[in-house]
Structure formats: C-alpha cells, structure tokens
Amino acid sequence: MSSSATIPENPIDTLSRTLDDCLPQTQCTQCGYEGCLPYAKAMAQGQADLNRCPPGGDATIAKLSAVLGLPVKPVDPSCGATIERHIASINPEHCIGCTLCIKACPVDAIIGSNKHRHAVIASLCTGCELCIPPCPVDCIDMVFIPQHSEWTTEQAFEARERMHGRNKRLVRQKQEQDEFLEGKAIRKLDSIAHDGSDPEADKKRAILQAVLAKARAKRQSGGQAS
C-alpha cells in the first residue's frame, strides 16, 4: 500500500498566516506594504516591526507580540494614528460615476456603474481610505457612524474573503480580455491580403504577429512578461 508524500509547509508561510489572522484586514497600506498579508510576511521574515498597523492599534500589537514573542510597543506614529473606525461616504451631488473608487476598493464595498452615482455599503467598508486619492472630484469623505465604529475579527475575516474573491475576479476578467484581444488580432491577421495588393501588408502582418507572440508568451509565463 503506497501513500503520497506530504510536503512539509514552510515555517515562514505558517507564521505569515498566523500573523495575518491577527491583522484587521483593512488592506489600508498604512504599514508601508500592499496589504495585510504582505505585512504579515515581512514580519515573519523579520523585515518589519509589529507596530505598523494603526487600524489594529494596541489590541493588534498585543496579538502580534504574543505570536512573535516580542515586547509590546506603541503604534509607530509614522504609519498614522489609531482612531475609531470611519466609513467612506460619497457625496451623491458631486459623484460623476467615474468608477475609480470602485476599482480602488480592495473589498468590494462600493457599488455603482459607469456614469451613475456610486454608494458605499457601510457595513462592508474597512475604512482604508484607498478610494479617496483616485476620486477626481474630491467627493469622498470619511465619516464616523457609531453603529459601524467597531471592527470585529469576524468582519476582518469576511473582508479578507471579499478581497480574495475580488482578486480572483480581476484575474479572470484580465484573462478574458486578453483572450478577446488575441482573437481580434488573429481575425485581423487573417483578413490582411496575401496577394501583394497591399504594399504595407507584410509590415502589418509582422506587427500583428509580434503582438500575438508577446501576448502568448505573457500568458504562458503567468502574466509576468513585459
């Protein structure tokens, strides 16, 4: 009777996930990293201190301290100040429906469509403020709503799941768009005359073939080709 060998997990990965569970999952980037998990990985590798999460504040630092076996310390003021949870609010009179805030929200807490007013789902908003910088008309404010001032561990985990779902959707949409553009290029390539009637035909075909080759190489490498 045979059994497949189980590959032991990298201890750094295990620690990273444990530290990530301690973080509030706001994905605000105030820590200097692209999100909570990248920050957790940096801590696990000894590349980041445990006091760089203003949204989590003292409670999060205490959790991280217990996991890492390091002393508790105040939140690093260079990362920001710990405040009660605030919710993004979009002024409907000024919103132009550009969708930039929707694209910036890491947890799908903003609804709306192109050229239509957007709105924030208060119960889902992490208060990350990432929707504010891209707004071209400055119509987003952070407001304090008492019933939404707390941020529980359950909410944090739900926000993380929404982020994962959003990221998977974006990857899928990118793949679908790439496939559409590749098909369009193939159809264009097939339509170019081969009979010499177009003196620019060879040049056009070469350009399209180069575009297709680059697109296929990028897809085969997992999107890393430039």
Phi, psi and chi 1 to 4 in degrees:
 res  aa     phi    psi   chi1   chi2   chi3   chi4
   1 MET       -  125.0 -178.6  176.6 -180.0      -
   2 SER  -109.6  154.9   61.8      -      -      -
   3 SER  -138.5  146.3   60.1      -      -      -
   4 SER   -75.8  141.1   57.5      -      -      -
   5 ALA   -73.0  139.5      -      -      -      -
   6 THR   -94.4  122.9  -59.2      -      -      -
   7 ILE   -78.3  121.0  -59.9  176.4      -      -
   8 PRO   -63.0  141.6   23.4  -33.8      -      -
   9 GLU   -76.3  144.4 -174.4  175.6   33.8      -
  10 ASN   -62.1  126.3 -173.8  -35.5      -      -
  11 PRO   -56.9  -32.4  -24.8   34.6      -      -
  12 ILE   -66.0  -38.8  -66.0  -63.8      -      -
  13 ASP   -66.1  -41.1  -68.5  -21.4      -      -
  14 THR   -62.3  -46.1  -58.0      -      -      -
  15 LEU   -65.3  -38.3  179.3   56.8      -      -
  16 SER   -59.6  -43.7  -64.2      -      -      -
  17 ARG   -66.9  -37.8  -77.4 -155.3  -53.9  -85.2
  18 THR   -64.6  -42.5  -58.8      -      -      -
  19 LEU   -68.1  -37.8  -66.2  171.4      -      -
  20 ASP   -61.1  -37.0 -172.7   44.7      -      -
  21 ASP   -64.2  -23.6  -75.4  -16.5      -      -
  22 CYS   -80.8  -19.0  -62.0      -      -      -
  23 LEU   -85.7  156.5  -63.4  172.4      -      -
  24 PRO   -77.2   -6.8   28.4  -37.0      -      -
  25 GLN    60.9   34.1  -57.1  -55.0  -42.2      -
  26 THR   -79.9  -20.8   57.9      -      -      -
  27 GLN    57.7   32.3  -44.4  -56.0  -26.9      -
  28 CYS   -77.3  -18.7   65.7      -      -      -
  29 THR    71.0    8.6   72.7      -      -      -
  30 GLN   -63.6  -23.8  -68.7 -175.0   69.0      -
  31 CYS   -71.5  -13.3   58.7      -      -      -
  32 GLY    99.2    1.3      -      -      -      -
  33 TYR  -115.5  167.9  -65.9   86.6      -      -
  34 GLU   -73.2   -9.2  -66.2 -177.3   -2.9      -
  35 GLY   175.9 -175.3      -      -      -      -
  36 CYS   -66.6  -44.5  -66.0      -      -      -
  37 LEU   -65.3  -44.4 -177.1   56.8      -      -
  38 PRO   -57.9  -37.1  -29.2   38.3      -      -
  39 TYR   -66.6  -42.7  174.2   40.5      -      -
  40 ALA   -60.9  -41.3      -      -      -      -
  41 LYS   -63.7  -39.5  -71.2 -178.9  177.2  179.4
  42 ALA   -64.4  -40.4      -      -      -      -
  43 MET   -65.2  -42.4  -76.5 -170.7  -72.6      -
  44 ALA   -62.0  -30.8      -      -      -      -
  45 GLN   -90.8    3.1  -64.7  168.2   -9.5      -
  46 GLY    74.2   21.2      -      -      -      -
  47 GLN  -101.6   -4.3  -61.2  173.7   -7.9      -
  48 ALA  -143.8  145.8      -      -      -      -
  49 ASP   -79.0  164.4 -148.7  -21.2      -      -
  50 LEU   -86.6    2.2   53.4   70.3      -      -
  51 ASN  -113.0   34.3   64.4  -25.0      -      -
  52 ARG  -108.7   24.5  -59.5 -175.0   61.0   81.3
  53 CYS  -122.3   85.2 -179.6      -      -      -
  54 PRO   -57.1  -42.2  -26.6   36.6      -      -
  55 PRO   -59.7  -36.2  -25.8   36.9      -      -
  56 GLY   -76.4  -33.6      -      -      -      -
  57 GLY    63.0 -153.3      -      -      -      -
  58 ASP   -62.2  -36.2  -66.5  -20.4      -      -
  59 ALA   -63.4  -43.1      -      -      -      -
  60 THR   -68.7  -40.9  -69.4      -      -      -
  61 ILE   -60.5  -38.2  -68.6  174.8      -      -
  62 ALA   -63.8  -40.4      -      -      -      -
  63 LYS   -64.8  -45.7  -66.8  178.2 -177.0  178.7
  64 LEU   -63.7  -38.4  -63.2  173.0      -      -
  65 SER   -61.3  -42.2  170.9      -      -      -
  66 ALA   -65.6  -37.4      -      -      -      -
  67 VAL   -72.9  -43.8  173.0      -      -      -
  68 LEU   -85.5  -14.9  -66.9  168.9      -      -
  69 GLY    69.2   31.8      -      -      -      -
  70 LEU  -114.3  155.8  -63.1  174.2      -      -
  71 PRO   -67.8  148.5   23.3  -34.0      -      -
  72 VAL   -70.8  143.7  170.7      -      -      -
  73 LYS  -146.0  160.4   58.1  178.3   63.6  176.2
  74 PRO   -66.2  159.4  -18.0   30.9      -      -
  75 VAL   -59.7  134.6  172.8      -      -      -
  76 ASP   -63.6  116.0 -174.0  -22.4      -      -
  77 PRO   -62.9  -20.6   22.4  -33.5      -      -
  78 SER   -69.7  -16.2   69.6      -      -      -
  79 CYS   -91.8  -13.4  -62.4      -      -      -
  80 GLY   124.0  179.0      -      -      -      -
  81 ALA  -107.9  149.0      -      -      -      -
  82 THR   -82.6  121.4  -60.9      -      -      -
  83 ILE  -131.1  166.6   61.7  173.7      -      -
  84 GLU   -64.3  152.6  -70.0 -176.3  -77.2      -
  85 ARG   -58.8  127.9  179.4 -173.0  175.5 -159.2
  86 HIS  -113.2  153.3  -78.0   55.1      -      -
  87 ILE  -113.5  139.7  -56.2  -62.0      -      -
  88 ALA   -68.4  138.8      -      -      -      -
  89 SER  -133.0  127.4  176.4      -      -      -
  90 ILE  -101.6  125.2  -59.8  174.4      -      -
  91 ASN   -72.6  110.7 -172.6  -34.4      -      -
  92 PRO   -65.2  -22.3   25.7  -35.3      -      -
  93 GLU   -74.6  -23.8  -64.8 -177.4    0.9      -
  94 HIS  -108.2  -16.0  -62.7  150.3      -      -
  95 CYS   -63.3  131.2  177.1      -      -      -
  96 ILE  -105.8    3.6   59.2  175.0      -      -
  97 GLY    70.4   36.5      -      -      -      -
  98 CYS   -78.7  -16.8   68.5      -      -      -
  99 THR    72.0    3.7   73.3      -      -      -
 100 LEU   -65.1  -35.3  -67.3  177.9      -      -
 101 CYS   -69.4  -35.7   60.8      -      -      -
 102 ILE   -63.0  -42.8  -67.2  177.3      -      -
 103 LYS   -67.4  -28.0  -65.2  174.8 -178.2  176.8
 104 ALA   -83.3  -24.2      -      -      -      -
 105 CYS   -69.3  121.6  179.2      -      -      -
 106 PRO   -79.2   -8.7   30.5  -36.3      -      -
 107 VAL  -127.0   17.9  -64.7      -      -      -
 108 ASP    55.9   45.9  -77.9  -18.5      -      -
 109 ALA   -96.8    1.1      -      -      -      -
 110 ILE  -117.5  132.8  -57.4  177.2      -      -
 111 ILE  -116.1  157.7   56.8  175.2      -      -
 112 GLY   144.4  174.9      -      -      -      -
 113 SER  -139.5  170.7   57.4      -      -      -
 114 ASN   -56.5  129.6 -170.8   35.6      -      -
 115 LYS    68.0   15.6  -62.5 -177.4  179.8  179.3
 116 HIS  -123.7  150.1  -70.5   77.8      -      -
 117 ARG   -60.3  142.7  -66.8  173.2  178.7  171.9
 118 HIS  -101.8  163.4  -53.6  -26.9      -      -
 119 ALA  -147.1  151.8      -      -      -      -
 120 VAL  -100.2  133.5  176.4      -      -      -
 121 ILE   -85.1  102.2  -56.5  174.5      -      -
 122 ALA   -56.0  -39.4      -      -      -      -
 123 SER   -68.3  -18.4   60.8      -      -      -
 124 LEU  -100.8  -18.0  -57.0 -175.7      -      -
 125 CYS   -67.3  128.5  177.7      -      -      -
 126 THR   -87.2  -10.1   68.0      -      -      -
 127 GLY    78.4   23.3      -      -      -      -
 128 CYS   -71.1  -21.8   68.5      -      -      -
 129 GLU    70.9    8.7  -57.8 -173.5   17.0      -
 130 LEU   -69.8  -16.3  -65.3  178.7      -      -
 131 CYS   -79.7  -16.4   57.6      -      -      -
 132 ILE   -73.0  -51.2  -65.3  178.5      -      -
 133 PRO   -56.5  -41.0  -25.8   36.0      -      -
 134 PRO   -77.0  -10.4   28.2  -36.5      -      -
 135 CYS   -67.5  118.0  178.2      -      -      -
 136 PRO   -76.8  -13.6   30.4  -36.5      -      -
 137 VAL  -116.1    8.5  -67.7      -      -      -
 138 ASP    53.0   49.9 -165.4   24.5      -      -
 139 CYS  -108.3   16.0   71.3      -      -      -
 140 ILE  -114.5  129.1  -56.4  177.2      -      -
 141 ASP  -125.1  156.4  -65.1  -55.3      -      -
 142 MET   -98.6  123.9  -58.6  -57.0  -63.3      -
 143 VAL  -121.7  151.0  -61.2      -      -      -
 144 PHE   -94.0  122.3  176.7   70.2      -      -
 145 ILE  -121.8  109.9  -56.7  176.3      -      -
 146 PRO   -48.4  -43.1  -29.2   36.8      -      -
 147 GLN   -70.4  -11.8   61.0  -94.9   39.8      -
 148 HIS  -116.4   21.5  -65.3  -62.5      -      -
 149 SER   -78.6  -23.7   61.8      -      -      -
 150 GLU   -91.0  153.3  -65.3 -175.1   -0.7      -
 151 TRP  -136.5  104.8 -173.6 -113.5      -      -
 152 THR   -87.8  167.1   65.4      -      -      -
 153 THR   -61.8  -38.9  -61.3      -      -      -
 154 GLU   -61.1  -44.0 -179.1 -178.8   13.5      -
 155 GLN   -63.5  -38.3  -73.3  174.6  -57.0      -
 156 ALA   -61.8  -46.3      -      -      -      -
 157 PHE   -65.9  -37.2  -71.5  174.0      -      -
 158 GLU   -65.6  -38.7  -70.6  174.4   -9.5      -
 159 ALA   -64.4  -38.4      -      -      -      -
 160 ARG   -64.3  -39.7 -178.9  168.7   59.9 -172.7
 161 GLU   -64.3  -39.0  -72.7  -56.3  -51.1      -
 162 ARG   -65.1  -38.3  -70.9 -163.6  -56.8  -82.3
 163 MET   -62.8  -44.5  179.5 -166.3   66.6      -
 164 HIS   -62.4  -42.4  -70.2  -32.9      -      -
 165 GLY   -62.7  -41.0      -      -      -      -
 166 ARG   -63.4  -44.6  172.6 -178.8 -180.0  -89.3
 167 ASN   -63.7  -39.9  -70.3  -17.6      -      -
 168 LYS   -64.4  -40.0  -70.6  178.1 -178.6  178.0
 169 ARG   -64.3  -41.2 -175.0 -175.4   71.9 -112.1
 170 LEU   -64.9  -38.9  -66.9  177.7      -      -
 171 VAL   -64.2  -43.9  169.1      -      -      -
 172 ARG   -63.4  -43.1 -176.3  177.7   66.6 -106.7
 173 GLN   -64.0  -38.2  -70.1  174.7  -17.8      -
 174 LYS   -65.5  -41.7 -179.4   63.5  167.5   58.7
 175 GLN   -63.2  -42.5  -69.5  174.3  -21.3      -
 176 GLU   -64.5  -39.9  -68.5  172.4   -9.4      -
 177 GLN   -65.9  -42.3  176.5   68.2    2.8      -
 178 ASP   -62.0  -41.8  -71.2  -14.8      -      -
 179 GLU   -65.7  -38.8  -69.7  171.4    0.6      -
 180 PHE   -63.1  -46.4  170.1   77.9      -      -
 181 LEU   -66.8  -36.2  -66.4  175.9      -      -
 182 GLU   -65.5  -42.3 -175.5  174.3  -21.2      -
 183 GLY   -63.7  -38.0      -      -      -      -
 184 LYS   -63.9  -41.8 -174.3  176.3  179.8  179.7
 185 ALA   -65.8  -37.8      -      -      -      -
 186 ILE   -64.7  -43.5  -69.2  173.5      -      -
 187 ARG   -64.2  -37.6  -70.1 -169.7  -65.4  -86.1
 188 LYS   -66.4  -40.9  179.9   64.6  175.5  177.3
 189 LEU   -62.4  -42.0 -175.7   61.4      -      -
 190 ASP   -66.9  -25.5  -68.9  -20.1      -      -
 191 SER   -83.5  -12.8   70.8      -      -      -
 192 ILE   -74.1  131.4  -63.9  176.0      -      -
 193 ALA   -62.3  144.5      -      -      -      -
 194 HIS  -107.1   -0.6  -68.5  -93.1      -      -
 195 ASP   -90.8    7.2   57.4    9.2      -      -
 196 GLY    81.4    3.2      -      -      -      -
 197 SER   -70.9  -20.8   59.9      -      -      -
 198 ASP  -113.3  109.3 -176.9   -5.2      -      -
 199 PRO   -63.5  -19.8   22.6  -34.4      -      -
 200 GLU   -94.3    2.7  -64.8  -66.6  -43.5      -
 201 ALA   -58.4  -47.2      -      -      -      -
 202 ASP   -60.8  -39.9  -70.6  -17.6      -      -
 203 LYS   -65.4  -43.0 -177.8 -176.1  -65.5 -174.3
 204 LYS   -63.3  -42.9  -67.6  176.9 -177.7  178.4
 205 ARG   -64.6  -39.6  -69.8 -178.6   64.5   82.2
 206 ALA   -63.3  -42.4      -      -      -      -
 207 ILE   -63.1  -46.5  -67.4  173.8      -      -
 208 LEU   -65.6  -38.6  -74.5  169.8      -      -
 209 GLN   -65.5  -37.2  -72.9  169.9  -18.3      -
 210 ALA   -66.5  -40.9      -      -      -      -
 211 VAL   -62.5  -44.8  169.3      -      -      -
 212 LEU   -64.1  -42.5  -74.7  169.8      -      -
 213 ALA   -62.3  -40.7      -      -      -      -
 214 LYS   -67.2  -41.5 -176.9  176.2 -179.3  179.8
 215 ALA   -63.9  -42.4      -      -      -      -
 216 ARG   -68.2  -38.9  -71.7  164.9  178.9  162.7
 217 ALA   -64.8  -39.0      -      -      -      -
 218 LYS   -64.5  -43.5 -177.7  177.1 -179.2 -179.8
 219 ARG   -65.2  -41.4 -173.6  170.8   63.9 -110.2
 220 GLN   -67.4  -28.7  -67.8  171.9   -2.5      -
 221 SER   -92.0    9.2   64.5      -      -      -
 222 GLY    78.6   23.7      -      -      -      -
 223 GLY    86.5   12.9      -      -      -      -
 224 GLN   -92.3  -13.1  -60.9  -58.8  -45.6      -
 225 ALA   -70.9  147.7      -      -      -      -
 226 SER  -116.9      -   57.8      -      -      -
